[in-house]
């Protein structure tokens, strides 16, 4: 890693975050030059380009990860590794697509301010591994969502449920992080007493264990894992689609789990207890959510429950112990996120033209909007494992990985997959099937909508047809997560880093540990 | 250029030709500039014709080499740890004749549909789905690994579902499509699980690690237990697409789709996809007597059921659907008996006859009138000779059972589908109550997107 690359990475990271932040501030202060959409799209496009630059620089570097700033609690202020390099452009693409497709009335000045601020906070979150910064950014990402839902007509229930969930999650996260800092399992310098039988033993105290559990509970709440899942579909039903998508598709809780929990999975049994519980509940939620989606009565609830299911599936895979499972989870993260964003945007475009869409009976919308129907179908298929799309690869990896690990986990993943497929196709047939309304309105797709949806779809197909580069990048990242247990305790004295530099990340990536065999 | 290179090129061409038509028609349509009717049918037809010609050329090359199988490695799709998905195709005495047969049939149906669906609002959609089907079929037939086979299998299911529900304005078509899709999805679990078991057993999904030798004289390379598990999973997977009992209820309803697609899917190719997969994995079945017994019982049971039920159908397409089901059942039983060439011949001959019958079905009345005019009166009524030997009470009972389509679908509905849906409705109602409680009973009327 050269100093030039470091500088370029830092510069790109700064642009990714600062540009939308400044854009948001400018909007809040009444900046008016062109339409709010044009301004917001330009800002989001800059962030997307900067995030792609991060991916490019990272892929050209030799090191698996880079950290900037003083380490604290196993994390650093700025952390760029394979996970950041892969997920940041995905988040930026989702934000850009939302801004392009959003109906004009949803993009007034205050809404754009909130969207850009939320985007900046999300980008910043994906660039850090510092526990305290993560706590602050959790609040920063939830705040615009809550303000937006509260201001949406008919969104009071959703706002209240969202507020309860986020408050509980943030409190748990804050206390958990502090406890982890007070009694950090990763910072316990271990001599011979912490190494037994070739694997690390737990050497943290009660505070550390309680901290881990609290962070796990906060992740469960923020991800809508059963029994804390109610806010997820409620948000889709009560908020504008842009708010719901921007709040859920990046999956900030999954990222937090990766940073704070996955790397700490150095339990003698293989996996820390909180991760086992998290994984099992997540897989149950994935199957339950997908099954529940089959009987939803309106399109937004359908999308909400499916999003809940897919989000849980990601966490279920992330809490696994095999590279295949983790890789599959990251692929599901991206593929389901892009597909559900596409479906959400198409349904939003339909709703903005013809009102809310019920699923009690076939609505016959195909003849009104055949192009939107085609996009909905393609995104739906791309979300349920259509060969040639990224979801096919993702399903293959996560099913194989989970079946390899535990039979019941694999069966839950398969059930989630089967139910999600039935729900998705049922949704399509209910929305677009049905009697034709004679001389009814015809809703043509707008060029900006077509452009955004085509870009999302093209990404899904390109990554599905040539998954090699993505899977290799994820392999590097998951290799670090699994091959390097979080505790420096397991490192022999000779290789324990004295200081953290650009070549190392505090937790789990200490120099010299990369070559350790998978030990979880 | 060696013969291997030539075969590789031709095999890729068989696969790429229908896939390219998807791009040529699909991308402009998605961008809002669909090609004209004539251009659409010519492009898709051209893809099938190219695939057919490449298939024939491959057949000639293979025949010159005594049908020695040729494995075409197209590289690794992706790999994580020990899990590697390879793109591997196989050209042998089973796959290449089947590709010629399927692409040839697709080309003929394409030509028929160009006229039959003239000015139909979903003209382009039909041809796009036909191209998806052709691509999926060739992918499945040429698959040299279970991963590739699964990809083709999925494309078949999706295109089939969308063609059953082609007439979206008809409620019956939409219901039939959903039912077919649900059946496919449940049965696909078998293939998915089989793929995982194969990967775990031999480290990759390549068939050459499962069995060796040229078809039909392959030899199983895995232990009997693995072969039995994989075979049972494959048998389960094939029940859905081949409409075998108890997953047969969707087939008569699937005739809601356009006639050309009914002909090629449920008379010719899709319904025999399961038989093809079983023939491809025959060496595994050889080592799995349990799976073979299951095949024989399911096949004969389906044949008997479909034969009895089909006799009382009052519309031609339903009758033909049950006739297809009967033959598919017999083919399953033949495969279970360990025969290899006879089921293949049965598949091809039945597919040709049945697709012709289905394509002619819209003209049945006209044909009947012509026949009556030629005979100078009504032709003699068909009689069920075997049935006449049964006691009258049994005949009446059989008649009632047949009228209700054997009650099997009623049973599946009562025992599985309805309780499951009721349970989900109950859970959804609880969720709504819980949400209302959490939300403090806020009045959310008047929401706008």
HADDOCK unambig.tbl for C-alpha pairs under 7 A between the chains (distance, minus, plus):
assign (segid A and resid 153 and name CA) (segid B and resid 446 and name CA) 6.67 0.50 0.50
assign (segid A and resid 153 and name CA) (segid B and resid 447 and name CA) 5.24 0.50 0.50
assign (segid A and resid 153 and name CA) (segid B and resid 448 and name CA) 6.69 0.50 0.50
assign (segid A and resid 154 and name CA) (segid B and resid 444 and name CA) 3.92 0.50 0.50
assign (segid A and resid 154 and name CA) (segid B and resid 445 and name CA) 5.57 0.50 0.50
assign (segid A and resid 154 and name CA) (segid B and resid 446 and name CA) 5.84 0.50 0.50
assign (segid A and resid 154 and name CA) (segid B and resid 447 and name CA) 4.43 0.50 0.50
assign (segid A and resid 155 and name CA) (segid B and resid 444 and name CA) 6.23 0.50 0.50
assign (segid A and resid 156 and name CA) (segid B and resid 442 and name CA) 6.17 0.50 0.50
assign (segid A and resid 156 and name CA) (segid B and resid 444 and name CA) 6.50 0.50 0.50
assign (segid A and resid 157 and name CA) (segid B and resid 439 and name CA) 4.30 0.50 0.50
assign (segid A and resid 157 and name CA) (segid B and resid 442 and name CA) 5.56 0.50 0.50
assign (segid A and resid 157 and name CA) (segid B and resid 444 and name CA) 6.88 0.50 0.50
assign (segid A and resid 158 and name CA) (segid B and resid 439 and name CA) 6.91 0.50 0.50
assign (segid A and resid 160 and name CA) (segid B and resid 439 and name CA) 5.60 0.50 0.50
assign (segid A and resid 161 and name CA) (segid B and resid 438 and name CA) 5.99 0.50 0.50
assign (segid A and resid 161 and name CA) (segid B and resid 439 and name CA) 5.61 0.50 0.50
assign (segid A and resid 230 and name CA) (segid B and resid 435 and name CA) 6.47 0.50 0.50
assign (segid A and resid 240 and name CA) (segid B and resid 449 and name CA) 5.54 0.50 0.50
assign (segid A and resid 292 and name CA) (segid B and resid 424 and name CA) 6.03 0.50 0.50
assign (segid A and resid 292 and name CA) (segid B and resid 428 and name CA) 6.56 0.50 0.50
assign (segid A and resid 295 and name CA) (segid B and resid 424 and name CA) 6.69 0.50 0.50
assign (segid A and resid 295 and name CA) (segid B and resid 425 and name CA) 6.33 0.50 0.50
assign (segid A and resid 323 and name CA) (segid B and resid 80 and name CA) 6.93 0.50 0.50
assign (segid A and resid 323 and name CA) (segid B and resid 81 and name CA) 6.83 0.50 0.50
assign (segid A and resid 324 and name CA) (segid B and resid 80 and name CA) 5.77 0.50 0.50
assign (segid A and resid 324 and name CA) (segid B and resid 81 and name CA) 6.89 0.50 0.50
assign (segid A and resid 351 and name CA) (segid B and resid 449 and name CA) 6.62 0.50 0.50
assign (segid A and resid 352 and name CA) (segid B and resid 449 and name CA) 6.62 0.50 0.50
assign (segid A and resid 364 and name CA) (segid B and resid 169 and name CA) 6.67 0.50 0.50
assign (segid A and resid 387 and name CA) (segid B and resid 151 and name CA) 5.24 0.50 0.50
assign (segid A and resid 387 and name CA) (segid B and resid 154 and name CA) 6.98 0.50 0.50
assign (segid A and resid 387 and name CA) (segid B and resid 155 and name CA) 6.90 0.50 0.50
assign (segid A and resid 400 and name CA) (segid B and resid 196 and name CA) 5.63 0.50 0.50
assign (segid A and resid 418 and name CA) (segid B and resid 185 and name CA) 5.87 0.50 0.50
assign (segid A and resid 418 and name CA) (segid B and resid 186 and name CA) 6.59 0.50 0.50
assign (segid A and resid 422 and name CA) (segid B and resid 182 and name CA) 5.90 0.50 0.50
assign (segid A and resid 426 and name CA) (segid B and resid 178 and name CA) 6.39 0.50 0.50
assign (segid A and resid 429 and name CA) (segid B and resid 174 and name CA) 6.35 0.50 0.50
assign (segid A and resid 433 and name CA) (segid B and resid 168 and name CA) 4.50 0.50 0.50
assign (segid A and resid 433 and name CA) (segid B and resid 169 and name CA) 5.69 0.50 0.50
assign (segid A and resid 433 and name CA) (segid B and resid 174 and name CA) 6.52 0.50 0.50
assign (segid A and resid 434 and name CA) (segid B and resid 168 and name CA) 5.89 0.50 0.50
assign (segid A and resid 434 and name CA) (segid B and resid 169 and name CA) 4.34 0.50 0.50
assign (segid A and resid 434 and name CA) (segid B and resid 170 and name CA) 6.15 0.50 0.50
assign (segid A and resid 434 and name CA) (segid B and resid 171 and name CA) 6.06 0.50 0.50
assign (segid A and resid 435 and name CA) (segid B and resid 169 and name CA) 4.34 0.50 0.50
assign (segid A and resid 435 and name CA) (segid B and resid 170 and name CA) 6.59 0.50 0.50
assign (segid A and resid 436 and name CA) (segid B and resid 169 and name CA) 5.97 0.50 0.50
assign (segid A and resid 467 and name CA) (segid B and resid 78 and name CA) 6.31 0.50 0.50
assign (segid A and resid 468 and name CA) (segid B and resid 77 and name CA) 6.65 0.50 0.50
assign (segid A and resid 468 and name CA) (segid B and resid 78 and name CA) 5.13 0.50 0.50
assign (segid A and resid 471 and name CA) (segid B and resid 78 and name CA) 6.94 0.50 0.50
assign (segid A and resid 475 and name CA) (segid B and resid 80 and name CA) 6.85 0.50 0.50
